[in-house]
Amino acid sequence: MQPSELRQTAPAKKKLARRLNEQKYLLLMLSPAVIWALCFCYLPMVGIYMAFVNYQPSLGDFWHHLFHAEFVGVDWFEYFFRNGDFVRIMRNTIASTLLTLLFSFPAPIIIAIAVNEVKNGLFRRSVQTVSYLPHFISWVIAANIVVTVLSSDGVVNSLLKFLHLTDASVLFLQEGKYFWWIVAFANTWKDMGYSSIIYLAAISSINGDLYEAAKVDGAGRFKQIRYITLPHLKPTIVILLILSLGGILNAGFDQHFLLGNGLVQDYSDVLSTYSFRYGLQNSMFSYASAVGVFNSVVAFMLIVVVNFASKKLNNQSLF
């Protein structure tokens, strides 16, 4: 290293040390989250190696058995692609996720805009509380509510009969053609209120003078939403859409496992429930790991592609 470079490096190190000292309390507060991410998010990634070996569970040292198992390369991935279940699993996963995205993505935006337009504080807080509540109940309870509502003598069938739309009860949970729609509506109902918090926060950051100026120019509420609220929400919408499209193969485990049954398994089986059944119930850990790795790789590629497209088209991107 040249003497001139040494002279430049020394002030930089002092500047870095001074900034670290100034932010030591923030770094201390951040350390539990970093430790948690390292222990529970990055360290388990070593288990990806299981997808490339023929791991046989047995008593004793787990890591010894894992790293001394027979290396089979991409055989488990080939087995998954050639398996007759591949097309069915991918169809169910993509169809269920796209339907959920179709309903659950615009719903929080609509709720946030609607709540923002409510001027009565008590009514506004009541609507927010009611819409947030489903997010905080477990999928076990939520699935039971959905099953009760859609049962043969439930609210939906009673309403259909009252309106003379059907004479006999519709067996929603026993016919596969309804299953993807049920999961999509259940996902939307459970999370739309909680997801609207992000959009409400974005709306609260909009300068109120813009609305006042629009009122002076004669703009009504719908024009204010169209020309002020939605353009300011656009960056948030794009970022959340990129993240949602990245998880297009993550259809969710709880809702499919709890709402599914043997009669609709051809439609309820998705990547997560499939890998759970083979990994834990059939003890094919390497095969289940290969399915999980495939899911993660496709999700990563989708995020990169969608992010690149968004950057080119709208000049807005996640990274």
C-alpha positions in Angstrom: 0.0 0.0 0.0 1.3 3.4 -0.9 1.9 6.1 1.8 -0.8 8.3 0.2 -3.3 5.4 0.6 -2.3 4.9 4.2 -3.0 8.6 4.9 -6.5 8.3 3.3 -7.3 5.1 5.2 -6.5 6.4 8.7 -9.1 9.2 8.7 -11.7 6.8 7.3 -11.1 4.3 10.1 -11.4 7.1 12.7 -14.6 8.3 11.1 -16.0 4.8 11.1 -15.0 4.3 14.8 -16.6 7.6 15.7 -19.9 6.7 14.0 -19.9 3.3 15.7 -19.4 5.0 19.0 -22.2 7.5 18.3 -24.6 4.7 17.4 -23.5 2.1 20.0 -26.9 2.1 21.7 -28.8 1.6 18.4 -26.4 -1.2 17.5 -27.0 -2.7 21.0 -30.7 -2.6 20.4 -30.3 -4.2 17.0 -28.1 -7.0 18.2 -30.9 -9.4 19.4 -32.6 -9.2 16.0 -29.2 -9.9 14.3 -28.5 -12.9 16.6 -32.0 -14.2 16.1 -31.7 -14.0 12.3 -28.3 -15.7 12.3 -29.5 -18.6 14.6 -33.0 -19.2 13.1 -32.7 -17.9 9.5 -29.1 -18.4 8.2 -27.7 -21.3 10.3 -30.5 -23.7 9.3 -29.5 -23.0 5.7 -26.8 -25.6 6.2 -29.7 -28.1 6.0 -30.0 -27.4 2.2 -27.2 -29.9 1.8 -29.8 -32.6 2.8 -31.4 -32.1 -0.6 -28.3 -33.4 -2.4 -27.6 -36.5 -0.3 -29.6 -39.6 0.5 -30.1 -38.9 4.2 -31.5 -41.7 6.4 -32.7 -40.6 9.8 -31.1 -42.6 12.7 -30.2 -42.2 16.3 -26.9 -40.5 17.1 -25.1 -37.4 15.9 -27.3 -35.6 13.3 -24.5 -33.7 11.6 -22.3 -36.8 11.4 -25.1 -38.7 9.6 -25.9 -35.8 7.4 -22.4 -35.1 6.1 -21.5 -38.8 5.8 -24.7 -39.6 3.8 -24.4 -40.8 0.2 -24.1 -37.8 -2.2 -26.7 -38.1 -5.0 -26.4 -34.7 -6.6 -29.7 -33.5 -8.2 -31.3 -37.0 -8.2 -34.1 -35.9 -5.8 -34.9 -32.9 -8.0 -35.1 -35.1 -11.1 -37.4 -37.5 -9.1 -39.7 -34.6 -8.2 -39.9 -33.3 -11.8 -40.5 -36.8 -13.3 -43.0 -37.7 -10.5 -46.6 -37.8 -11.6 -47.5 -35.4 -8.7 -45.3 -32.5 -10.0 -47.9 -31.1 -12.5 -50.8 -31.5 -10.0 -48.8 -29.8 -7.1 -47.6 -26.9 -9.3 -51.1 -26.4 -10.6 -52.6 -26.3 -7.2 -49.9 -24.0 -5.8 -49.9 -21.5 -8.6 -53.8 -21.4 -8.9 -54.3 -21.0 -5.2 -51.6 -18.3 -4.9 -52.8 -16.3 -7.9 -56.4 -16.3 -6.7 -55.3 -15.2 -3.3 -53.2 -12.5 -4.8 -56.1 -11.4 -7.0 -58.3 -10.7 -4.0 -56.0 -10.1 -1.1 -53.7 -7.6 -2.8 -56.2 -4.8 -3.8 -58.3 -5.4 -0.7 -56.0 -3.6 1.8 -55.6 -0.7 -0.6 -59.3 -0.2 -0.8 -59.8 -0.5 3.0 -57.0 2.0 3.7 -58.5 4.5 1.3 -62.0 4.0 2.6 -60.9 4.3 6.2 -58.9 7.4 5.4 -62.1 9.0 4.0 -64.1 8.3 7.2 -64.2 11.5 9.2 -66.0 10.1 12.3 -63.2 9.0 14.6 -65.2 6.5 16.6 -66.5 4.8 13.5 -63.1 4.8 11.9 -61.4 3.2 14.9 -64.2 0.6 15.1 -63.8 -0.4 11.5 -60.0 -0.6 11.9 -60.3 -2.8 15.0 -62.8 -5.2 13.4 -60.7 -5.5 10.2 -57.5 -6.2 12.2 -59.0 -8.9 14.5 -58.9 -11.9 12.1 -55.1 -11.5 11.7 -54.6 -12.2 15.4 -56.5 -15.4 15.6 -54.7 -18.7 14.7 -55.5 -20.6 11.5 -56.9 -23.4 13.7 -59.7 -21.1 14.9 -60.0 -19.3 11.5 -60.4 -22.6 9.7 -63.1 -23.7 12.1 -65.0 -20.4 11.5 -64.7 -21.0 7.7 -65.9 -24.6 8.0 -68.9 -23.6 10.2 -69.9 -20.8 7.8 -69.7 -23.1 4.7 -71.2 -26.2 6.3 -74.5 -27.6 4.9 -76.5 -25.7 7.5 -74.2 -22.7 7.7 -74.8 -19.1 7.0 -73.8 -19.3 3.3 -76.1 -22.2 2.5 -79.0 -20.6 4.5 -78.6 -17.4 2.5 -78.5 -19.2 -0.8 -81.7 -21.1 0.1 -83.4 -17.9 1.3 -82.6 -16.2 -2.0 -83.9 -19.3 -3.8 -80.5 -19.8 -5.6 -80.4 -23.4 -4.6 -82.8 -26.0 -3.1 -80.2 -28.4 -1.7 -77.1 -27.5 0.4 -73.9 -26.9 -1.5 -71.1 -29.1 -0.1 -68.4 -26.5 -0.4 -65.7 -28.4 1.5 -66.3 -31.7 -0.3 -66.0 -30.6 -3.9 -62.5 -29.7 -5.2 -63.7 -27.0 -7.6 -64.5 -24.7 -4.7 -61.4 -25.2 -2.7 -59.0 -22.6 -4.3 -61.7 -19.9 -4.0 -62.4 -20.8 -0.4 -58.7 -20.5 0.5 -58.4 -17.2 -1.5 -61.4 -15.7 0.4 -60.2 -17.0 3.8 -56.7 -15.5 3.2 -58.2 -12.2 2.2 -60.6 -12.0 5.1 -57.8 -12.9 7.6 -55.1 -10.4 6.5 -56.7 -7.6 4.6 -57.2 -5.4 7.6 -53.7 -5.9 9.1 -52.1 -5.4 5.7 -53.9 -2.0 5.3 -51.8 -0.6 8.1 -48.9 -0.1 5.7 -51.0 1.8 3.2 -52.6 3.9 6.0 -49.1 4.9 7.1 -48.2 5.9 3.5 -51.4 7.9 3.2 -50.8 9.7 6.5 -47.5 11.0 5.1 -49.2 12.8 2.2 -49.1 16.6 2.7 -52.6 17.8 3.6 -52.1 21.0 1.6 -52.4 19.0 -1.6 -56.0 18.0 -0.6 -56.8 21.6 0.3 -55.5 22.8 -3.0 -57.5 20.1 -4.8 -60.7 21.2 -3.0 -60.1 24.8 -4.0 -59.8 23.6 -7.6 -63.1 21.9 -7.3 -61.9 18.3 -7.0 -64.3 15.9 -5.3 -63.3 13.0 -3.1 -62.9 10.5 -6.0 -60.7 12.9 -8.0 -58.6 13.5 -4.8 -58.1 9.8 -4.4 -57.3 9.4 -8.1 -54.9 12.3 -8.5 -53.3 12.6 -5.0 -53.8 9.4 -2.9 -53.1 6.7 -5.5 -50.0 8.4 -7.1 -48.5 8.7 -3.6 -49.3 5.1 -2.8 -47.7 3.9 -6.0 -44.2 3.2 -4.6 -45.6 1.2 -1.7 -47.9 -0.7 -4.0 -45.0 -1.6 -6.4 -42.7 -2.8 -3.6 -45.4 -4.9 -1.9 -46.4 -6.4 -5.3 -42.8 -7.4 -6.0 -42.7 -9.2 -2.6 -46.1 -10.8 -3.2 -45.1 -12.1 -6.7 -41.8 -13.5 -5.2 -43.9 -15.7 -2.9 -46.1 -17.0 -5.7 -45.1 -20.6 -4.9 -45.7 -20.0 -1.1 -49.4 -20.8 -1.0 -49.3 -21.3 2.8 -49.4 -24.5 4.8 -51.9 -23.9 7.6 -54.9 -23.0 5.6 -54.4 -25.8 3.0 -53.7 -28.4 5.7 -56.6 -27.4 8.0 -59.3 -26.8 5.3 -58.3 -29.7 3.1 -59.5 -33.3 3.5 -59.3 -36.5 1.6 -62.2 -35.6 -0.8 -60.4 -32.5 -2.1 -56.8 -33.6 -1.8 -56.3 -33.3 -5.6 -56.9 -29.6 -5.2 -55.7 -28.9 -1.7 -52.2 -30.4 -2.0 -49.6 -27.7 -2.5 -45.8 -27.6 -2.2 -45.8 -27.0 1.5 -48.3 -29.7 2.5 -46.6 -32.1 -0.1 -43.1 -31.6 1.4 -44.6 -32.0 4.9 -46.3 -35.3 4.0 -43.2 -36.7 2.4 -40.7 -35.2 4.9 -42.2 -35.9 8.3 -44.9 -38.5 7.7 -43.0 -40.7 5.2 -39.5 -39.8 6.5 -38.2 -38.9 3.1 -36.3 -35.9 4.5 -34.0 -35.4 1.5 -36.9 -35.4 -1.0 -38.8 -32.9 1.1 -35.7 -30.7 1.3 -35.3 -30.8 -2.5 -39.0 -29.7 -2.9 -38.3 -26.8 -0.5 -35.1 -25.8 -2.2 -36.9 -25.8 -5.6 -39.6 -23.5 -4.0 -37.0 -21.1 -2.7 -35.0 -20.9 -5.9 -38.1 -20.2 -8.0 -39.2 -17.5 -5.5 -35.8 -15.8 -5.7 -35.7 -15.9 -9.5 -39.3 -14.4 -9.6 -38.3 -11.5 -7.3 -35.2 -10.7 -9.4 -37.2 -10.8 -12.7 -40.2 -8.8 -11.3 -37.8 -6.3 -9.7 -35.9 -5.8 -12.9 -39.1 -5.4 -14.9 -40.5 -2.9 -12.4 -37.2 -0.9 -12.5 -37.4 -0.7 -16.3 -41.1 0.1 -16.6 -41.7 2.4 -13.5 -38.2 3.2 -12.3 -39.2 1.8 -8.9 -37.6 -1.3 -7.5 -36.9 -3.2 -4.3 -33.1 -3.2 -4.8 
